[in-house]
Amino acid sequence: MSAAELIDQIDKLPSEEQKKIFVFLAEKVIANGNEASKRWLGKKLSFEEACDVVFRENRDLLRLLTK
């Protein structure tokens, strides 16, 4: 499955399910302790913007999700 297909499937989920995915991914970003990711904490991003940040800054996570 490609990243585009994965994102398309996430877009089809109900809002509450999308939020659960975002929380899961955000926790992964925070757990990694990546200083570059901390610049996004506390910012108000749309779901699409947040997904872009999470997937762009966590290529390994994206690879795992697409398997």
Buried (B, 14 or more C-beta within 10 A) or exposed (E): EEBEEBBEEBEEEEEEEBEEBBEEBBEBBEEBEEEEBEEBEEEEEEBEEBBEBBBEBBEEBBEEBEE
